[in-house]
Amino acid sequence: MSLFRRGAERRTVTQFGDSSIPTNGSLMTPTASGVPVNDQTAMQLVAVQACVRILSSAISRLPLNAMVIRDGVQVSTPAAPTIVVDPFGGAANTRFPTRRAGLKQMAVSLLLRGNAYGIVTARDYLYRPSRIAVLHPDMVKVTMNDDGGRDYEVNRVAVDDPRDMVHLTGMCMPGSPTGLSPIGYARQAIGLGLAAERFGAQFFGQGAHLSGVITVDGDLDKQRARQMKEGFEASHSGLANAHAIGVLSGGAKWQPISVNPEDAQFLQTRAGQNLDMAMLYGVPPHMLGQVDRTTSWGTGIEQQAIGFRVWTLDDWLGTFEDAWTAMLPRGQNARFDTSELERTDTAGRWSWYATARTIGGMTRNEIRAKEGLPPVEGGDDIDAPLNSAHSGDSPAPTEPVDGPPDPGKEP
């Protein structure tokens, strides 16, 4: 490829300089479809942006808790560390990202590049991390040292203590210090989708096909052909001339041109690209608008949502949980609360609550807490039968039955 074409392709990408993830030069070479694919151009494909949006939003919206094991059961710590409650410092200072915004930035970086980076910027009095800052992946260089550990450089400056770095990776080759970039390995499929969108835009916007031709028996010079074309367009183009009757003289004939089958397959090609991106990120097709076919994700929306959490989301959540657990005190572990993703319809939830209440699995106050309701007095009795007074109630005092009045006793 000539240097001129390389420069032209580079110029076509710099117009998206306002993207949250700038262009990675290693992905600048155009694909076989002729479209350059990198983080920014890949996000122009609606299916890629939808997958990244769905996954990053699902990760960032879930509550993150610090858990400890008590009596063999994992329970939340009474006072969660700052690195869990406000890891990026945005809760008390608007100059920093909030917990949700910071997690979403790291998720976007992880989903596009296969790596997400953060650096510890503050520690508490016990020298435990209390705040981290999200780093752009282009700012970080990772190498493997002789001991098998990772060494980091941020903006070409070596990080003295690698423990100050927070590094999340997706799929990773054995012995590699960094994760695999989904965009880099699927760039040909993404390039095909971008090329199909560009073709569709030109097909419908720039008239990439003719609606018909006028044929005559003899030859026409350029001026005569132009006059016939302009006269026909003036009489039959536009909304005002719709369904008008045309008259051709001099042996002229109108021959319409139909769209060939290859061009008519444009929508099917785009639908195929959507399914490819759904496979790449493990997103159920119905979340990308593919609702015209059966799916093996489940028989209903609820079952499909459970399958999405089990087979796709849990792996990404585990990546974040492992990174945050390493920053917590010994004996604590980070865990996302996925109960919001498992909420069924109202009838199903209350039916499950009734069963849990009957078998003694939940108290009334635990059920009310699940629904965001305040506790009630006596609602913590696990042995209270359903639809009856709780077991701690004392019997109501019995009032004496009044007998016949004593005639000799004053009222």
N, C-alpha and C positions, 0 to 999 in steps of 0.2 A: 504494500500500500504506500502511496506517495506521501511525502511530508505535507503537501498541500491538503490532501484529504484528511490526514490526521488532525491538522489544525482546524479544518472545517468542522469535523466531528466534535472537537473540543469546544469550539465556539457555540455549537448547538446546545451544549449542556450548561454552559456558564450562565444562561439566562435564568436558571433555577437557583441562583445564589442565596435566596432567602430560605432555603430548606433548612430544617433543623439538623440534618446530617449532610455536610458538604460532599462533593464528589471524591470518590476514592480513585486515584490515578491508576491503580492496578486493574481496574475494571473498565478502562476507557476504550479498549479495542472494540470496534463494532462486531456484533454477532453475525451469524450466517445470513440473517434476514436483513442485514444492513443497518440495524438500529443499535446504537450504543446503549449498554445496560449498566447502570450503577445504582447506588442507593436512591438517588433522586429520580432518575428516569423510571426505575422500577415502581416507585410510589405513584407514578402517573397511571399505571395499570390499576384499574378500579379493584380488581380481585386481590391484588397484593395489598393495596391500602386497606381494604376491608378486613383481610386476615390480620394484618398488623394492628388495626384499630380494635378488633374484637378481642384479641389475645392480650394486648397491653391494657385495655380497659378492664378486662376480667381480672387481671393480676393486681392492678393498682387499687381497685375498689374494695378488695377483701380486707377485713381487719387483720392486723398482724399482732400476735400475742406472744409473750414470754411465758413458757410453760415449765413447771417442775413436777416431779413425780412424788405424790403423797399417797401412802397406803396402796401403792401399786396402780394409781390412777393419775393421769396427767391433768393438772389443774393450772389455771392462770396464777401468776405471781400476784400478791396483793398490790405491789407497786412496781409497774413495769419500768425497765431502764429507759433512759432517754433515747438510746439508739433504736428502740422499738417504737416509742410513742412519737418522737419527732426526729427522725434520723437526719433530715436535711436542714433543720432549723427554721422552716417556714411557718411553724405554728405561732411563733412569737415575733418573727421579723419577716416582713413581706419582701425583703431583699433576697431571701433564699427560697428555694422551692418547698412546697408543702410535701407531706409524706406521699400523697397520691401523685403529685406532679413529678416528684423525683423517681418514684418507682416506675411511672409510665415512661420517663426518659430512658431509664436503664432497660426497660422491656423492649422499647423500640430499637435501641442499639443492639440488644441481644438477638432480636428477631431478624434484623437486617444484616448485621455483621457477624453474628455468632459469638460476639464478645460484648461485655458491658463492664465499664470500669468506674471505680470511685476511689477517692483518696481521703483518708482520715484527716480532718482539720481541727478536731478538738477531742480532748480526753478528760475524764472525770478525775477525782482525787485519787482513785485507785488505778489510774492509768488505763482505764477501759475506754474504748471508743464511744464518744457521745455525739459526734456529728461527722458526716461525710459529705463530700462534694462530688457530683457526677462529672466524669471526664468524657470528652469526645474520644471515640476510638482512634481517630487520626492523631491525637496528641500522645498516644501511648505506644511504646515499643517494648515487646516482651521477648526475652531470650531465656534459654535453659542453661543453667550452670552445671558444673561437673557433679554437684551433689544431687542433681535431679530437681532442684528447686527453681523457681522463677526469679529472674531479675527484671526490673522495670526501669524505663526511662520515660519521663514526662517532659515533653517539649525539649527533648535531647539532653535533659539533665537527669542523671542517675538518681534513683530513689534510694536513700541510705538504708532505710529499714523496709524491706518488702512487706512487713506486717502492716504498714500504713496503707497498703493497696487493697482494694476490694475488687476481685476479678471474678466475674460470672462467665461461664462458657456454656455453649450448646453442645452439639455433637463434636467430638474431638478425636483426632487420630492418635494412636498410641505414641507417646513420646513427644507429642507436639505441645508447645506452650500455649497455643491459642486454639479457639474453636473454629469450626468450619462455617464459612459464610453461606447461608441459604441462597442469597442473591447471586453470589459468585458461581455456585454450582448449578443453579437453575437459570442462568442467564440466557441460554438459548430458548428455553420455553417462554421466558418473560419477553425476550426480544420478538418472538413470533406473535405474542399477544399485542405488543406495542405496534408491530407492523400491521396487524389486522385492523387495529383501531385507526391507524393513519390511513390505510387504504379505504376504510369505510368513510372517514371524513372527506377524503378526496372524491370518493364515489358519489356521495350525496351532495357535497358542497361545491365541487368544482366541475361537475358534469363529466365524470370520467367515462360516460357511455353516451351514445347517441340514441335519441328516441325514434329517429327514422330518417330516411333520405328520399329526395325527389329525383326520379330518373326520367330521362327523355331519350328519344330514339337517336337524335343527332348529337353532334358535339357542340358545346357552348364555350364561348370565351369567358375570361374571368369577369368582365363587366356584366355580361348577360347572366352568368350564374349568380353573381352577387345581387343583382336586381331581383331575380326570381326568389332567392333566399330571403331577402329583406321584405319583399312583398308578401311572402307566405307567413313570415313571423309577425308582420304587422296585422295580418288578418286573422290569425289563429292563435297567437300567444296571449297570455294574460287571462285573468279571471273573467273579464267582460266578454271575451270571445269563447269561453268554455261552451262546449256542446254546439258550437256554430257549424253550419253546413259549409264545407269547402268545395270550391270549383277549380279544377285545373284544366287548362286548355293547351293546345299545341302538342298533344300527345304526351304530356307530362303525367307521371304516375307517382303516388305516394306509397312508399314501402316502409312500414314500421319495423323496428328492430327490437326484438325481445332480449331480455337479460339472459345471458348464458347460465347454465347450471352452476358453473364454478363461482360466478359472482353471487348467485342466489344463495350459496352456502355460507355467506358471510356471518350470519347470525349463529349458525351451527358451529362455525370455527371459534367464535367468541365464547360460546357456551362450553366448548371443549377446553379452552384456556382457563375458564373459571374453575372447572373441575381439576385441572392440573394444579392450580394454586391451592385449592382446597386440600389436595393430597400432599402438597409440599408442606403446609403448615398444620395439617391434621384438623382442619375446621370442617364441621358437618356441612354438606352442600346446601342444606336449607337455610343456613345462616348467610349464604352468599346469593340467595334468591333462586337456587335451583330446587324448585318444589314440583317439578313436572315428572318426577320419576321416583321409583321406590328406593329405599335406602336400608342398609344393614345396621345403621346406628341405633335403631329401636323402632317400636311400633307407634310411638307418640312423641310429642314434643318433650314431655317430661323424661322419657327414656332416652331420647337423643341428647338432652342436656346432661343426663348422668353419664352417658357414654363420652361426651365431650370432656367432662371433668375428669373421668377416670383415665381415658386413653391419651388425652392431649394436655389438659391444663395441669394435672397433678405433676407431670414431669417438670414443667416450667416453674411451678410453685416450689417444688423441691429444690430447684437450683437456688432460688432466693432464700429459702429456709436454711439451707446449708451455709450460705454466705453469712447470714445474720446470726446463726447459732455460733459461728466462730468468734463473733464479737461480744457474745454474752458471757456472764460469769459461769464458771464451771458448775455443772448440775442443771443449768437451764438450757432450753432449746426454743428456737423460734418456730412458730406454727401459724399458718393462715387459717382463719375460721371460714370454712366453705359451706356453712349451713345455709347461707343466703342463696347459694346456687342450687341447693337441694330442696328448696321450698316448693311444695306442691300447691294445688288450688285450695281454697278455703275449706271445702268439704273434706278433702283428703287429709289436710292437716289436723282438723279437729277430730276426725275419726281415728287418726293415729294417736293423738293426745288421749282420747278416751281409752284406747287399749293400753297405753303406757300407764295411765292412771289406775286402771283396773288391776293390772298385774304388779303394781307397786314400783314401777320403773321411774316415775316422775311424781313430784309433788305438785300441788296446785300452783304454788308460787313459781316453781320452775317452768311450768307451762305458761303462766302469765308473763314471765320474763322473756320467753321465746317470742311472744306476741307484742312485746314492748309495753306491757301493762304493769302497774305498781303492785307490790305484794299486798296480801290481805292477812288479817290476823288469823292465826291458826292454819295458814296455808303451807307450813313447812312440815306437817305431820305426814310422813310417808306411809303410815299404816291406816290412815283414815279411809274407810270404805267410800266408794263412789256414791254420790247422791245421798249422803247422810252426814250427820254431825261427826266432826273429827274425834279421834279416840281420846284426846285430852280434855274433852268437855266433861264437866262434873254434872251429875244428875240434877235436874231442876228441882228446887225445894217444893215440897208438897204443902199445899195450904190446908189447914184443918177444916173439916166439914162442920159447918154450923148446925148444932142440934136445935131442938125446940127451946125457946126462951124460958129462963127460970123466972117464975112469977115473983119470987122473993128477992131477986137481984135487980138493983137499979141499972137502967141502961147507961 
